[in-house]
């Protein structure tokens, strides 16, 4: 079983509401300090559990800054700043040329190892040969 977090050209902006996975269980959010986290909602009344996080160290006061995270058209997952300057703080280094292929940021909670991954191609996302990048989930 996998959960789709962001598809190609989808983005999340700092300080905005989290985006839920398909099917709903996980949420991806970019915080006002630029960090991106994925949380799992296990039950309706429980606190969300952080399962993955990518932290950055902004060059400017985060209160004066705006950030976004996005799956770009070339299938590269990036964390960027838009104000007060434009800057890329992190990327998955998964650029695909030509950029006409589908791709998505996927979470695999029961895989070995449990991971977040960038996959190229169309669903279903079950072929490891189409995995462009991955990182393990936090325990």
N, C-alpha and C positions, 0 to 999 in steps of 0.2 A: 504494500500500500504506500502511495506517495501523496503529497499535498503540494499543489502548485501555489507559489507565493506571488511571483511577478512574472508576467509574460513580456515578450519583446516590446519595447517602447513604453512600458508602464514605469511610473516613477512615484516615489513618495517624497514629500517635502517635510522639512524639519518642523516639528511642533504641530503637525496636522494629525488627524485621527489615524489610528493603525489601519492597515489593509488586511483583511482576513483571507486565509487560504481557501482553496477550493479542493475538496470539501472543507467546511469550516471546522477548525480545531486550533490552528496556529494563526498568529498575527505578526506582521512585520511593521516596524515603526522606526522613523528617524527622529531622534530626539533633538531638542534645540541646541545641544552642544555638538551636533553632527554625528554622534554615535548611532549605529543601526543595531537593532536587536530583533530577535524572533522569540516570541513567547508562546507557550502552550497553555490553553485553558482546559484543565482536566475535568472540572465540574463547574456548574453554574455559580456556586457560592465560594469557590476557592480562589486564592490569589494566583495570577498568572505566573508560570515558571519560565525563567529565561533559559532557552535551550541553545542559543547561539548569539554572539555579539561581536561586532567589529567596531573597535574604538579608534578614534583619530585624535590628534592633538592639533587643534586649530591655531593658526598664526595670529588670529585676532580674537578679541573678546567675543565669545559666542553670543552674547546679548545683542551685538551689533551685526551679527552674521546670519546668513541664510544658507541652508544646505539642501541637497537632495540626493537620493540614491535611485539608480535607474538601471534597467536592462536596456542597453543601447541597441541600435539597429544592427550592429556588428556582433551582437551576443556577448558583449563585455559588460559585466556588472560593476558599476562605479559608484563612488561616493564623492560628490563634488560640492564646492562652495560657489555661490553666485554673488553674494555681497559680503564684504565691501569689495572683494576682488573675485575673479573667476579662477578657480584652482581645482585640480583633481587631487584628492587626498589618498585615495586607494582605488585599485581596480583589480579585477580577477585575472587579467591578462589572458583573456579568452577570445580575442578578436578573430572573427571568421571572415575570410574574403572568398568569394563575394558575399555581401551581407544580405543575400536574398533568402537565407534559411530561417526557419522558425526556431525559437529557443525560449527557455523559461528557467526561472530560479525555482528549484524543487527541494522539498524536505522529505527525507526517507527515515522516519523514526524507528523502524524495525529492521533496517538493513544491517549488514555486517561490514563495517561499523556503521552505526546510526550517523547520518550526515546531511549536510545541506550541499546542494550541487547545482551547477549550471549545465543544462542539457541542451543539445542542438537537435533539431528535427521536430517532428510533430508527435503528440501523444500516441501510444502510451510510452512513458519514460522508464523503460525497464531494461534497456540495452546499455551496459557499462561502456561500450565502445563509443557511445554518443555523449559521454560525460566529459565536459570540457574542463571543469574545475570542481573541487569539493574540499570541504573541511569537516572534521568530526563535530558532532553536537556535544554540548556540555553535559556532564552527568548530573 
